[in-house]
Amino acid sequence: MSASPSTRRVLAAVLAAGALVGAAAVPAAAHDDDRGGHRGRHSSIAIGDVQHEGHGRGRDSRALNREWVEVKNTGRHAVNLHGFTLTDRDGNRYRFNRLRLDGRSSVRVHTGSGRDTRSDVYQDRRHQIWDERDTATLRDDRGNVVDTETWGRRGHHDNHRR
C-alpha cells in the first residue's frame, strides 16, 4: 500500500523529531555513574585531599611519604587507572600502572618510596615535589584533563573539575 506524499512528509517529520529527542536523552544516560566509564567532563575520578610538606623540605623517606595527593573514585563501579597521570606545576609526572580503583574508594599517591597497595602507591622520588603553592593535574590514559587541584593562593584550596 502506498502513502500519499503529504503523509510521507508528516511521517518523516515525526521520525526526525523522535530521533532528535532520543539523541538529546543519550548524554543524560551516559552521565550516570553506573556506566563505569571515566572519560571526559563527567568522570567519576577526581583529586581529593592533598597533603604537601611546605615546612622543612625533608628528604628522608618518612617526610617524603607524608606528602601525597588523593585520587578518588566517586562512582559505584571500579575504574582502571592504567595510563592515568598526575603532574605538578613544574611538570613532575607520575603514571599509574595496573591499578584498578574500586567504586567509592581512593588511593593516596605518595612522593617517596614504599610498597604499592590498593590504598597507597609511591612515586619513588628522592625529593619533595608538591610546593606550598602548586597545582595537581590528573589526566586520563588519553591525556585528557580529568581534574585539577590548586592550593596556596591566599591560604585556600581551589578544586576545578573538568
C-alpha positions as CSV (number, residue, x, y, z in Angstrom):
1,M,0.0,0.0,0.0
2,S,1.4,3.4,-1.0
3,A,1.1,6.5,1.2
4,S,0.4,9.9,-0.2
5,P,3.3,12.4,-0.4
6,S,1.9,14.6,2.4
7,T,1.5,11.6,4.7
8,R,5.2,10.6,4.0
9,R,6.4,14.1,4.8
10,V,4.5,14.2,8.1
11,L,5.8,10.7,9.0
12,A,9.4,11.8,8.1
13,A,9.0,14.9,10.3
14,V,7.7,12.8,13.2
15,L,10.6,10.3,12.9
16,A,13.2,13.2,12.7
17,A,11.7,14.8,15.8
18,G,11.8,11.5,17.6
19,A,15.4,11.0,16.6
20,L,16.3,14.4,18.0
21,V,14.6,13.8,21.3
22,G,16.3,10.4,21.5
23,A,19.7,11.9,20.8
24,A,19.2,14.6,23.5
25,A,18.4,12.0,26.1
26,V,21.6,9.9,25.5
27,P,24.0,12.3,27.2
28,A,21.9,12.2,30.4
29,A,22.1,8.4,30.5
30,A,25.8,8.5,29.7
31,H,26.4,10.8,32.7
32,D,25.1,8.2,35.1
33,D,27.9,6.9,37.3
34,D,26.6,3.3,36.7
35,R,28.2,3.2,33.3
36,G,31.7,2.6,34.8
37,G,33.4,5.0,32.3
38,H,35.9,7.6,33.2
39,R,36.3,9.8,30.1
40,G,35.5,13.5,29.7
41,R,33.8,16.0,31.9
42,H,31.6,13.6,33.7
43,S,34.3,11.4,35.2
44,S,33.8,9.7,38.5
45,I,37.6,10.0,39.1
46,A,38.7,13.2,40.9
47,I,41.5,14.6,43.0
48,G,40.6,14.5,46.7
49,D,42.7,15.7,49.6
50,V,46.3,17.0,49.2
51,Q,49.0,16.9,51.9
52,H,52.1,18.9,50.9
53,E,55.1,19.3,53.1
54,G,55.8,23.0,52.9
55,H,57.9,23.1,56.1
56,G,61.3,21.6,56.5
57,R,61.5,20.1,53.0
58,G,62.9,16.9,54.4
59,R,64.5,14.3,52.2
60,D,64.0,11.2,54.4
61,S,61.5,8.5,53.5
62,R,59.0,9.5,56.2
63,A,59.0,13.2,55.2
64,L,58.5,12.2,51.5
65,N,55.7,9.8,52.3
66,R,53.9,12.5,54.4
67,E,53.4,14.3,51.1
68,W,50.6,12.9,49.0
69,V,47.7,13.5,46.6
70,E,44.5,11.5,46.9
71,V,42.8,10.3,43.8
72,K,39.2,9.1,44.4
73,N,36.5,7.2,42.5
74,T,33.1,8.8,43.4
75,G,31.2,6.3,41.2
76,R,29.9,2.9,42.1
77,H,32.0,0.9,39.6
78,A,35.7,0.2,39.6
79,V,37.9,2.1,37.1
80,N,41.2,1.0,35.7
81,L,43.7,3.9,36.2
82,H,46.4,2.3,34.0
83,G,47.9,5.1,32.0
84,F,46.4,8.0,34.0
85,T,49.0,10.6,35.0
86,L,49.3,13.0,38.0
87,T,51.5,16.1,37.4
88,D,52.6,19.1,39.4
89,R,53.0,22.7,38.1
90,D,56.7,22.0,37.4
91,G,55.9,19.1,35.1
92,N,56.9,16.2,37.5
93,R,54.8,13.3,36.4
94,Y,53.6,10.0,38.0
95,R,52.0,7.4,35.7
96,F,49.6,4.9,37.2
97,N,50.3,1.2,36.4
98,R,47.8,-1.7,36.7
99,L,45.7,0.0,39.4
100,R,42.0,-0.8,39.5
101,L,40.3,1.7,41.8
102,D,37.1,0.3,43.3
103,G,33.9,2.3,43.4
104,R,33.6,4.8,46.2
105,S,37.3,4.4,47.2
106,S,40.5,6.3,47.0
107,V,44.3,5.9,46.6
108,R,47.0,8.2,48.0
109,V,49.9,8.9,45.7
110,H,52.9,9.4,48.0
111,T,56.1,11.1,46.8
112,G,58.5,8.8,48.5
113,S,59.2,5.1,48.4
114,G,57.1,2.2,49.7
115,R,55.2,-0.9,48.7
116,D,52.2,-0.2,46.5
117,T,48.8,-1.4,47.8
118,R,45.2,-0.8,46.8
119,S,45.1,2.4,49.0
120,D,48.6,3.7,48.7
121,V,51.1,4.0,45.8
122,Y,54.5,5.5,45.7
123,Q,56.4,7.7,43.2
124,D,59.8,6.5,44.4
125,R,61.2,10.1,44.4
126,R,64.1,11.3,46.4
127,H,62.9,14.9,46.8
128,Q,59.6,16.6,47.5
129,I,57.6,17.9,44.6
130,W,54.4,19.4,46.0
131,D,55.1,23.0,47.0
132,E,53.2,25.3,49.3
133,R,51.7,26.9,46.1
134,D,51.1,24.3,43.5
135,T,48.6,22.6,41.2
136,A,48.0,18.9,40.8
137,T,46.6,17.8,37.4
138,L,45.0,14.4,36.8
139,R,44.8,13.2,33.2
140,D,43.2,10.0,31.8
141,D,45.1,7.5,29.6
142,R,44.4,9.6,26.5
143,G,45.9,12.8,28.0
144,N,42.5,14.5,28.7
145,V,42.4,16.6,31.9
146,V,40.1,14.9,34.4
147,D,40.6,17.2,37.4
148,T,42.9,19.8,38.8
149,E,43.5,21.0,42.4
150,T,45.3,24.3,43.2
151,W,46.4,25.3,46.6
152,G,48.4,28.1,48.3
153,R,46.7,31.1,46.9
154,R,45.7,33.1,49.9
155,G,45.7,30.0,52.1
156,H,42.9,28.1,50.5
157,H,42.3,25.2,48.1
158,D,40.6,25.6,44.7
159,N,39.2,22.4,43.1
160,H,38.4,22.6,39.4
161,R,36.6,19.6,37.9
162,R,36.7,19.5,34.1
